[in-house]
Amino acid sequence: MIWLALLLFASSLWAQRVVERGNHVIYADSSGRETDAGIGFSPVLIRDGKVALLRGRKFGYGDDFNCAHRETKNRVAVFDPRTRSD
């Protein structure tokens, strides 16, 4: 029973993961190699090992924003670590 628990724990260490580091999104594959996905936030691993994230300014609670200005809008991007592009 203990071996099974250790195996399950160890397998989670080899999993793909995606984290925010500062204002960058970092993708780590199952071998531990890291790829910088660039500036973004709220990353989520999706199908085929790709990363969905928000690009643009990260607004805090109560921050003023205006959706009429195209340059200040956020957008959803899908980053592919294999091609290193959106």
Backbone as CSV, one residue per row, in Angstrom:
resi,resn,N_x,N_y,N_z,CA_x,CA_y,CA_z,C_x,C_y,C_z
1,MET,0.828,-1.196,0.000,0.000,0.000,0.000,0.873,1.260,0.000
2,ILE,1.941,1.237,0.766,2.839,2.402,0.821,3.510,2.610,-0.527
3,TRP,3.876,1.512,-1.201,4.520,1.632,-2.508,3.591,2.274,-3.531
4,LEU,2.320,1.935,-3.442,1.354,2.528,-4.352,1.238,4.036,-4.123
5,ALA,1.197,4.436,-2.875,1.124,5.865,-2.545,2.365,6.601,-3.040
6,LEU,3.534,5.988,-2.842,4.777,6.614,-3.313,4.808,6.710,-4.834
7,LEU,4.311,5.688,-5.516,4.275,5.702,-6.974,3.358,6.803,-7.488
8,LEU,2.194,6.944,-6.876,1.269,8.003,-7.284,1.859,9.384,-7.041
9,PHE,2.533,9.552,-5.907,3.167,10.830,-5.597,4.290,11.129,-6.582
10,ALA,5.114,10.139,-6.865,6.248,10.335,-7.773,5.772,10.642,-9.184
11,SER,4.695,10.001,-9.630,4.218,10.254,-10.987,3.722,11.689,-11.140
12,SER,3.219,12.277,-10.076,2.777,13.670,-10.173,3.962,14.622,-10.307
13,LEU,5.135,14.204,-9.870,6.322,15.042,-10.023,6.789,15.094,-11.470
14,TRP,6.425,14.081,-12.264,6.833,14.025,-13.668,5.818,14.649,-14.604
15,ALA,4.772,15.196,-14.072,3.693,15.737,-14.900,4.079,17.079,-15.508
16,GLN,3.394,17.426,-16.589,3.551,18.763,-17.155,2.948,19.758,-16.185
17,ARG,3.504,20.943,-16.163,2.929,21.985,-15.318,3.193,23.343,-15.932
18,VAL,2.388,24.291,-15.511,2.528,25.657,-15.988,2.320,26.580,-14.787
19,VAL,3.214,27.573,-14.654,3.181,28.467,-13.498,3.449,29.903,-13.950
20,GLU,3.070,30.824,-13.098,3.433,32.224,-13.307,4.704,32.499,-12.524
21,ARG,5.662,33.136,-13.167,6.892,33.553,-12.491,7.085,35.023,-12.824
22,GLY,6.768,35.860,-11.842,6.746,37.297,-12.117,5.578,37.578,-13.029
23,ASN,5.832,38.244,-14.153,4.749,38.491,-15.107,4.844,37.570,-16.325
24,HIS,5.682,36.535,-16.235,5.843,35.560,-17.315,5.155,34.256,-16.961
25,VAL,4.763,33.511,-17.980,4.200,32.177,-17.823,5.283,31.178,-18.219
26,ILE,5.530,30.205,-17.351,6.562,29.204,-17.580,5.905,27.835,-17.708
27,TYR,6.207,27.123,-18.808,5.730,25.761,-19.027,6.877,24.811,-18.717
28,ALA,6.620,23.775,-17.930,7.625,22.747,-17.638,7.080,21.411,-18.122
29,ASP,7.866,20.713,-18.958,7.411,19.417,-19.448,7.693,18.335,-18.413
30,SER,7.346,17.114,-18.746,7.485,16.020,-17.788,8.939,15.708,-17.463
31,SER,9.886,16.177,-18.277,11.313,15.992,-17.996,11.895,17.117,-17.162
32,GLY,11.089,18.143,-16.900,11.551,19.275,-16.107,12.110,20.421,-16.929
33,ARG,12.150,20.279,-18.261,12.639,21.367,-19.108,11.610,22.489,-19.108
34,GLU,12.079,23.709,-18.928,11.182,24.862,-18.852,11.224,25.677,-20.137
35,THR,10.051,26.168,-20.523,9.911,27.035,-21.686,9.149,28.280,-21.256
36,ASP,9.721,29.440,-21.546,9.071,30.706,-21.208,8.028,31.009,-22.277
37,ALA,6.763,31.083,-21.881,5.674,31.380,-22.820,5.493,32.875,-23.008
38,GLY,6.283,33.678,-22.326,6.200,35.124,-22.475,5.324,35.762,-21.411
39,ILE,5.024,37.010,-21.613,4.232,37.769,-20.648,2.783,37.322,-20.731
40,GLY,2.212,37.021,-19.581,0.826,36.598,-19.518,0.456,36.227,-18.095
41,PHE,-0.798,35.813,-17.907,-1.245,35.404,-16.583,-2.422,34.447,-16.708
42,SER,-2.786,33.830,-15.599,-3.869,32.843,-15.510,-3.682,31.677,-16.476
43,PRO,-2.521,31.030,-16.464,-2.286,29.930,-17.399,-3.033,28.654,-16.992
44,VAL,-3.443,27.894,-18.014,-4.127,26.620,-17.817,-3.616,25.644,-18.870
45,LEU,-3.223,24.440,-18.443,-2.843,23.402,-19.406,-4.095,22.901,-20.105
46,ILE,-4.022,22.776,-21.420,-5.157,22.263,-22.179,-4.699,21.078,-23.019
47,ARG,-5.596,20.590,-23.837,-5.348,19.422,-24.673,-4.058,19.543,-25.482
48,ASP,-3.444,18.432,-25.743,-2.224,18.351,-26.559,-1.033,19.062,-25.935
49,GLY,-1.060,19.309,-24.627,0.072,19.924,-23.955,0.226,21.407,-24.216
50,LYS,-0.804,22.032,-24.737,-0.743,23.470,-24.988,-1.188,24.228,-23.747
51,VAL,-0.923,25.533,-23.745,-1.215,26.381,-22.590,-2.131,27.519,-23.020
52,ALA,-3.284,27.628,-22.367,-4.161,28.778,-22.582,-3.806,29.815,-21.525
53,LEU,-3.684,31.066,-21.940,-3.329,32.128,-21.006,-3.896,33.449,-21.494
54,LEU,-3.899,34.404,-20.608,-4.347,35.753,-20.959,-3.120,36.615,-21.229
55,ARG,-3.153,37.331,-22.324,-2.090,38.280,-22.659,-2.653,39.679,-22.466
56,GLY,-1.827,40.569,-22.006,-2.252,41.949,-21.800,-2.017,42.359,-20.361
57,ARG,-2.622,43.455,-19.994,-2.437,44.009,-18.652,-3.244,43.220,-17.631
58,LYS,-2.645,42.969,-16.501,-3.340,42.299,-15.401,-3.959,43.371,-14.518
59,PHE,-5.285,43.401,-14.481,-5.996,44.408,-13.708,-6.224,43.915,-12.292
60,GLY,-6.037,44.782,-11.338,-6.340,44.480,-9.950,-7.749,44.928,-9.620
61,TYR,-8.222,44.534,-8.472,-9.567,44.903,-8.054,-9.672,46.427,-7.951
62,GLY,-10.661,46.999,-8.605,-10.894,48.434,-8.534,-10.093,49.253,-9.526
63,ASP,-9.212,48.620,-10.320,-8.452,49.356,-11.328,-9.387,49.857,-12.425
64,ASP,-9.122,51.071,-12.904,-9.913,51.619,-13.995,-9.488,50.980,-15.312
65,PHE,-10.457,50.671,-16.151,-10.147,50.173,-17.478,-11.239,50.621,-18.438
66,ASN,-10.907,50.633,-19.715,-11.839,51.075,-20.740,-11.699,50.133,-21.924
67,CYS,-12.722,49.360,-22.194,-12.688,48.382,-23.283,-12.703,49.024,-24.667
68,ALA,-12.939,50.319,-24.726,-12.968,50.995,-26.018,-11.574,51.158,-26.610
69,HIS,-10.547,51.060,-25.795,-9.171,51.211,-26.278,-8.593,49.849,-26.609
70,ARG,-8.412,49.596,-27.882,-7.944,48.290,-28.356,-6.599,47.878,-27.732
71,GLU,-5.690,48.821,-27.562,-4.350,48.492,-27.060,-4.347,48.088,-25.588
72,THR,-5.397,48.380,-24.857,-5.432,48.023,-23.433,-6.276,46.780,-23.163
73,LYS,-6.848,46.177,-24.209,-7.669,44.984,-24.019,-6.794,43.755,-23.816
74,ASN,-7.291,42.831,-23.027,-6.634,41.536,-22.873,-7.150,40.597,-23.950
75,ARG,-6.358,39.553,-24.242,-6.801,38.560,-25.207,-6.405,37.175,-24.711
76,VAL,-7.142,36.189,-25.151,-6.824,34.806,-24.822,-5.872,34.282,-25.887
77,ALA,-4.791,33.660,-25.452,-3.818,33.078,-26.371,-3.646,31.603,-26.036
78,VAL,-3.331,30.814,-27.044,-3.003,29.403,-26.847,-1.553,29.232,-27.284
79,PHE,-0.685,28.933,-26.325,0.749,28.800,-26.561,1.090,27.331,-26.761
80,ASP,1.841,27.033,-27.816,2.302,25.675,-28.097,3.786,25.586,-27.759
81,PRO,4.153,24.861,-26.695,5.561,24.788,-26.294,6.461,24.132,-27.348
82,ARG,5.896,23.268,-28.206,6.717,22.625,-29.232,7.170,23.599,-30.298
83,THR,6.278,24.492,-30.724,6.638,25.489,-31.737,7.053,26.812,-31.114
84,ARG,6.818,26.945,-29.809,7.127,28.159,-29.057,6.447,29.387,-29.656
85,SER,5.169,29.204,-30.014,4.405,30.317,-30.584,2.943,30.197,-30.178
86,ASP,2.217,31.311,-30.323,0.781,31.333,-30.046,0.031,30.769,-31.229
